[in-house]
Amino acid sequence: MQYYNNQISEKFPKLLEYFKNGIYDENKNISHCLLLWGADITSQCELALEIARLLNCSKDGNPDCDCLNCKWIREQAHPAVKIYTRLDFKEADSPNEEGESSKGKKNININQAKAIINELAVTSDYHRVYIFSDRDEDGNLLPLNQSNFPEATSNALLKTFEEPPKNTTFIFLTKDRSDIISTVVSRAQSFFVPSTLQENQTYELVENIISNYWTTDRNNVLEFETNLYKLATENDSTEVLTQIQTYILNVIKSNPENKHLFYKLLQDIESVEEAKRQLTLTPAMNLQTVIENLAFKLIL
């Protein structure tokens, strides 16, 4: 199953610019744990493989580079760049500690975590990149969550995530950061990956309030908060927040050359996602507090 897209540099130019600058910085200024989130898991995997290519390229990282490492990654045959899912376990015919074969596995289990740790104990001449995701029997990529990447497995790998061997990067693909246990999220640098899957979604409900919100004067933040809170109380609050995200995505796609705005908007999408998560907590945070915190993040 091929996941690599040769046009990925055109799809996410700003994100790739960020990673390339970090990778080619003399101090290799990117985290060894990256969490990519959003609706389109396939696009996340494409981005993760391109990050892996940049980390391993023996030349200058150009999209058309013909070095052996780049060729291997494009063909998904690189020995140090792997996509790990519950179905990708070499001991396919032998039961694991839970007594199940890989064909019937429901999650990335502790047995697989131990195999990863043992594999990392062997030195490598390459920059190892392990991409964690899920997939179905047909090879279609699916997001990580606490069912297919359970707490026990995550905890077994926490020390490795926190202090990995040299030249090792872990990348997690998920729909929502709250789907991954907090101890993993806290060790990772998170990036929202925009998706074309959301192009047809509406933001009519919020447009009058949220339109060009980043130009709102700081002195008007309380008015902005009041209007947003009123809208959230009169409608489904989660839907209001989702439409705000859809509006921001539309702005990102309409302003591809505005670098400063791009990074601001990516941060804002993450702020809205955090507000949505706070409303699902048990007990849920007070709606007014959630909206107030969000308003100040968006405007200030």
N, C-alpha and C positions, 0 to 999 in steps of 0.2 A: 504494500500500500504506500503510494507516494504522497508525501505531505509538503515537500519543498516546492516553493513557487519562485520562479526566476524573476518575477516582476515585484517581489516584495519590497524592493527599494523604492518603487514608485507608489506602493500602497501606503507605506508608513515612513515617509522621508524624514519627518522631524524626530520620531522615536529612534530611527536608525542613526541619525546624525548625533543624537545624545549618546547612544551606545558606542558608536565609532570613536567619538571624541574621548570617551572614558577609557575604552580599550587601548587606544593608541597614546594615551597620556603616559608619561614616563613612570607614573606610580600605579598604572592600571586602575584607574579610579572608578570601578564599578563594583557592586556588591557580589559576593560569591553565592548569594541566595537571591533569586529574582522571582517575584510572584506576578504573573500576568493574569488579568481578569477582564471579563466582559462576556458578551453573548456569543461571540464567534470563536469557538475553540480551535477550529482549523487555522484561522488567521493567527491566533496566538502561537500555534505550533510552527507555522511558517516563519514568524518573527523569531521564535526561539532557535530554530535551525540557522537563521541568518546570523544571529548573535554567536552561535557556535562556530559558524564559518569565519566570522571576523576574529574570533579568539584563536583560531587555528591556522588562518591563512599565512603562508610563508612569504607572501609578497606584500602588496600594499592594501589589500582588502577590497579592491575594486570589484563591482558586481560581476564583471566578465573575467575575473582572474581564472587562469587555467592551471594553477598549482595543484599538486596531487591531493592535498587536504581539501581544497575547495571542490574538486571533482568528486571525491569520496562523499562529502556531505551532500552535494546535489543528488547523488545517487543513493543516499542514505545507506552508505556502506562503510562509514568511518568507524574504525575500531574503538574510538574513545567518545563518540557522540551517540547517545542511546535514548530512545523513548521508552520509559518504563511505565507499563500499565499492569493491571491485575492478570492479564493474559500473556504477558511477556516474561516468562520465567523458564529458564533452560531445562529444568528438571520436570519436563511436561508430563512424564508418565509415572513419576514417583510421588506418592502422597506427601503432603507437607505436614507440619506439626499438628495441624487441625484435622488431618486425615482426609484432605481433599486433593484431587489432582488439579493441575492448572486449568484444565478444560472446564471445570465446574467452579473455579474460584470466584468469589464475590468481591474480593478486595485485594489490595496489595498487603500481604500479610507479613508477620514477623520473620518467617522463614526467608522470604524474599529480601527483607531488610538486612538480615544477616549476610545473605549472599552479596549484597551491594557493599556492605562494610568490608567483607573479605576481599572483594575485588579491588576496592580502593586501597587496600594494604599493599598491593603490588604497584611498584612505581611505573610511571608511563612517560613516554617522550612527548606526548601530546597534551593539549589542554582538554581535560575530560569535562564533558557537559552531559548531565543527566536531566532529562526532561520528564517530569512526572505528570501523567494524565490518566485517562481511562479510555477504553474503546470497547465496542461491541464485537460480536463474533464476525461481522462483515468487515471489520477494520475501521469503522467510522469512529473518529475521535469524540470523546465525551469529557466533560469537566470533572475535576477532582471534587470530592465532597467527603464528609466524615463517614460515609458508608463504604466507599471504595478505597479510601485512604484513612483508616480508622486511627483513633487516638493511640492505641497500643503500638501500631506500626510507626506512627509519627514520633512517639516518644523514644522508640528504639533507635531512631535515626537523628534525634535532636542534637546529640553531642557532635555527630558527624557534620550536620548542617552548620553548627556553630563554629567548629574548628576543623574544616575540611583539609585534606592533603593539599599541598601546593598545586596550583594550576587545575583547580576543580571548581566547577560552577554548577549549582542546582537551579533548575527552573520549574516552577509549578504553574500549571494551567487550570484555571477555575472560572466559574461563572460569577461568583461572588466571594469576596474575601472572608465573609462570615461562614463560608462552607468549609474553611480550613481551620484547624484548632489554633487558638490564639498564640500558643508558644511557637508555632512554625511561622505564623504571620509576623510576629515580633522580630524574627531573625531574618526576614526577607525585605527587600526593597520592592515596593508594589508599583505596578504600572497598569493603568487602564488602557486597553487596546480597543480603539473604535471599530465598529463593525458595520458593514453595509447591510447586515441583516435587519437593522433598525430603521432603514431609510423611510419606510412607509408608515411609521408610527406618528401619531399626532401630538401636538403640543398646544392645541387651540385653547385649552382650559387655562393655561398659565401665561400665554403669550403677552397679554396686556401688562402683566405685572413684571415678568422676567425679561422682557425685551431690552437688549443692550444694558443689562443690569450692571455690568462692569464699569459703565460710565457714570453710575449714580454717585453723587457727592456723598462723602462720608457723613456729612451733617444730616443726611436724609435716611440714614440706615434704620432709624426707628419707624419711620413711615413705611419703608420697604418691608420691615418685619411685620408690622401691623397688617398690611395688605396680604402678605403671604400667609400669616396665621389665620386670617379670616377665610381665605380661600381653602386652607387645609381643614378647617372645621366644618365648612359647608359642603365639602366633597370628601371622597376617599383620600386620606392623607398620603397613602403609599402611591396612589395614582398621580397625585399632584407632584410628588417627588420624581416619579418616573418620567412624567412629561417634562419636568425641568431638565433632566438628563438628556432626553430626546432633543430638546431645544438646543442645549449646549453642543451636542453632537452635530446638529445641523450647522451651527455657527462654525465649528471646527472644519467641517467639510467645505464651507463657503469661503473660508479665509486661510487657505493652505500656506500662504507666504508670510503670514503674520506670526513670527516666531514667538514673540513675547506673549501675545494673546493665546497662542496654542498651549504653552505650558501653564498659564493661568487657568485656562479652561479645563485642562486635564486634572489639575488639582481640585477644581470645583466639582467635577464629576465624582471624584473620590470623596469629597465632603458631603455631597448629596447621598452617596452610597452609605456613608457612615450614619447619616441621619435616618435612612431607611432601616439600617441594622438596629439602631437604638429603639426604634418603634416596635421591633420584634423581640426585644429582651423580655425576660420574665423576672420581675414585673417590667412592663414597658416604661420607658422614660416619659415624663410629662410632655405632651405635644407642644405646649407653649415653649418649654425649655429647649426642646429639639429645634424648633423653628427659630428661636432667638439665636441659638448658637450657630445655626446654619447661615442666618442672615448676616451675622457679623463676619463669618468666614468668606462669604461671597462678596461683600461690599468693602470690607476693610483690608 
